[in-house]
């Protein structure tokens, strides 16, 4: 009797894990460290702008998301997105536990600690939900555009997918996190959403030369340039 052939083991890559760790690290840091600080700059020709400090770094996770999908494909990018979600959920839970623990009588920094790490659960949940939707839309859009453009015009895929993904992220996060809370007046939410969206896309544009360099290096080093022609794009899977 003929025995069935064993399934081929998943292909191993030299740098995939490093890109994944960079993605998850930037994601967690930008959500844990950045949101507590509101910054304000007076820019020439633009004027005074106010923004959450995390907005400077969160878009870099989209840069790495683009790199993952462009080089390794949607299926491996999907696993990284889920890894990022798990890390973000654990970091939020850990922050809540640590902030909630009763402080020692001699420790006088509880109030400052609560400001820095005591994000409300509504904000944390809104952030995780918006992240999931935005990242999957970003990866899906880039994978489909790569097929449509036959692998040409990388800049159109990285910027185009970021526009769509960041639009979904911003449109979900701010209403879910702040609508009706008074933290940001409801009539100001559209302005805040628009300014954050423009800033995030601008970061992607600025990083385009670096994205080109990293993608070129990885494709050559890994011998991989994946096209998702037969991919099942459901987000609810970890198969590669």
N, C-alpha and C positions, 0 to 999 in steps of 0.2 A: 504494500500500500504506500502510495506517495505521501510523504509528510509535507505539511504546509511550510513554506519558507518563512523564516523569522523576519519580522518587520525590520527595516533598516533603522539603525539608531539615529536620533536627531543629530544634525550636523553641529559640530563644535566650532566656535569662533574664538579668535584671539582677544578681541576687544569688546565683545558684546556686554559682558558683565561690568566693565568699567563705564561704558555709556549708561547702562542701567543705574548704577550707583550714583553717577553724576546727576541723572534725571531725578531720582528719588531724594537725594540730598538737597538739591535746589528747591524742589517742591516743598519739602518739610520746613526748611529754613525760611523760605519766603512766606509761608503761612503761619509759622510759629513766632518768628522774630519780627517780621515787618509790620503786621497789621496794627500793633499797639501804638505806633508812632505816626502822627500826622506831620508832614513836612511842607514847607512853603518856600518857593523860590521866585525871585523877580528876574525874569528872563528878558533880554533885549528883544524888542519888536512884539513880544508875546504878552508881557506884563506879569502880574503875580499869578502863580498857579499853586494850588494846594492839592496834595496827593498823599495817599498812604505809602509809607516808605517801602513796603513790600512790593509795590507795583514795579519797582526798578529791577527786581530779580525774578519775579514769577514768570514773566514772558520768556525767560531763558529756558524754562522747562519745556516750553513749546518748541524752542530751537532744537533741543535734544530729542523731543518727540518727533519732529520732522526728520532728524537724522536717522533715528531708529527705523521709522517706516520706509524712508527712502532707500536705506541700505539693506535692512534685514526683513522688511515686509510687515504687513499689518498684523499677522498672527503673533509674531514675537513682540511687536510693539504693544499689542493687547495685553500680553503677560506683564509687561513693564507698567502699564497703566494700572492694572490691578495691584501690582506690588506697591506702587505709589499710593493707591487708595488705602491699602492696609497700613502702610507706614504713617500716613496722615491721620487715620482713625486712631491708631495707637498713640501717636504724639498728642492728639487732642485729649484722649482719655487720660493719659499720664499727666498732662498739664492740669486737668480738672482734679485728679486725685491729689496731686502735690499742693495745689492751691487750697484745696478743701481741708487738708490736714491742719489740726490746731497748731499754731506756732508756739515755740518755746517762749516763756515769759521774758527772757532777756533778748529775744530777736525782734527788732523794731522795724523790719522791712516788709511786713506782710502787705501793707497797702500798696507799696510799689510793685511787689510781686504780683498782686492781683491785677494791677493795671497792665503789666507786661504780658502775663500769661493767662489771665482769667477771662478769656473770650467766652461770651455766653454760648450755650449749646445751640441756640438758634443760628448764630453766626457760623459756628463750626460745622453744623450739619449743612447749612446753605453752601458753605465753601466746598465741602466734599461732594455734594450733589452737582454743583456747577462745574467743578473740576472734572468729574467723571464724564458728564455730557460733553463738555467742551473738548476734552482730550480725544474722546472717541470720534467726535465729528471731525476734528482736525486730522486724525490719522486716516479716517475713511476718505475724506476729501483728497488728501495728498495721494493716497494709493490709487484712487480712481483717476485723478489728474495725470498721474505718471503714465497710466495706460493710454489715456486720450492724447497726451503729448509725445508718446513713444519715447519717453525718457529725456526729451529735450526741455530746455528752458526751466531748469531747476528753480530759479528765482520765482517763476510764476506759481509753482507748486507750494513752495515754502511760505511765500507771502499770501497767496490765495487761500491756502488751508488755514493759516493763522487768522486771517480776516473772518472766516466763517466760524472757526473754533472759539476765538476770543469774543465774537459777537454773541454766541450762545452762552459762554461763561458769564459775561457781564450782564446779559439780559436776565439770566437766572439768579445770579448771586445777590445783586443789590436789592431787588424787590423782596426776595425770600429772607434776606438777612435784616433789612432795615425798614421795610414798609410798615408804617403805623407805629414805629417805635419812638419817633421824635429825635433819634440820634442824628439822622439826616432828614431834614424836612421833606415830606413826600413830593412837594413840587420841585425840589432840587435834585431828586434822584435821576431823572433823565439827563441832566447836565453832568452829574458825577459819572454816570454810566458812559456817556459819550467821551468825556475827557479821559477816563481810564482806558477805554477801548482804543482811542487814538494813540495814547502813550504806549500801550502794549504792542500795537501793530508797528509803531515807530521803532521800538526796540528790535523787533524781528527784522525790519529793513536795515537797521544799523549793523546787525550781526550777519547779514547776508554774505559778505566776503568770508567771514570765519566759517559759516555753514558750508560754503563751497569747498573751502580748504579741508575741513574735517571729513566731509562726504567723499571727496576725492581720495584722501588718504585711506579711509576705511574700505572703500570699494577695492582699491588696489591691494591693501594688506589682507583683506578677508577673501578676496576673489569672489565677491558677492555683489549683485545688483538686482535685487528681488523685484519681480513683477507679480502683483496679486491678481492674476487672471482667473485662477480657480479657487479663490479664497471664499470661505463662508464668513461673512462680515458680522455675524452676531457678536455682540460684546460679551455674551454670557458663556464664554468658553476659555479654556487655557491650553487648548491643543495647538501644537505647532506642526 
